[in-house]
């Protein structure tokens, strides 16, 4: 289940600029959170794979995950070997703009060591 908006006003949007840093990011729901260090774009596939990896670690313990970001920006891409011009490309995927220092995920209802391990471990 990839995240994407149900309805949107415009099919193709401009990229815009990324803001640099957030200084007042606080936890709202969970015990521990994952914070971004740099600003950038995170795709819906990346959010979903991170959610699956975290939920595998904490599913036995009965914790809860909150996703604090939502991919609401459409990313367009033109096909390979297409000449310049002829308009903007078709919708490729959805992404979320992330400012550095903002909270991406929060975990609650589990031990603090398990939550840290869920955020840190990749395949183990």
Secondary structure, DSSP 4 states (H G I P E B T S, - for coil): -----S--S-SS--------B-S----SSSSEEEE-SS-EEEEHHHHHHHHHHHHHHHTTTT-EEEE-----EEEEEPPTT--S-SS--EEEEEEEEE-BT-EEEEEESS-HHHHHHHHH-S--
